Amino acid sequence: MPDPNPTPEKPDHKAFPFLTVAASFLTFFAFLALVLVAYHSPNYLNERETEQKTDPAVKLNEVKAKNEAAIAGAGGKMSVVAATAELLGKLKNEKDRLPFPTQEPAGEPKK
C-alpha cells in the first residue's frame, strides 16, 4: 500500500546566476558611462547663449522706432501721439479707459 503522506522530493538547487549578475553589472556600468559622456558633451541645442544680451530698454526703443516707421510708411494720417490725444478727448467720463495703456499727452492737463 502506498504511503498516504509521501515526502515531497527536494527541488534541484540551481547554481548562482553568474550570467544574470554579470549582465546586470554590465548594463549598469554602460548606463553610467553614457551618463558621463552626455554630462561632459557640449550642448548643441542652445547655441544662442554665446550671443550678447541686449538691454531690454534698447530693444523696446528699436521696436517702437520700427512701429513708427511702419505707420509713417503706410501713409498714417496722424502720429500715434496725436491719435492718442484725440481718443483721450473722446472719453465720456473719468472711468472710461483706452483699450491699451498709455501716458497722458504732455500738452493737455488731466481733467
Long-range contacts (C-beta under 8 A, 24 or more apart in sequence): 81-105
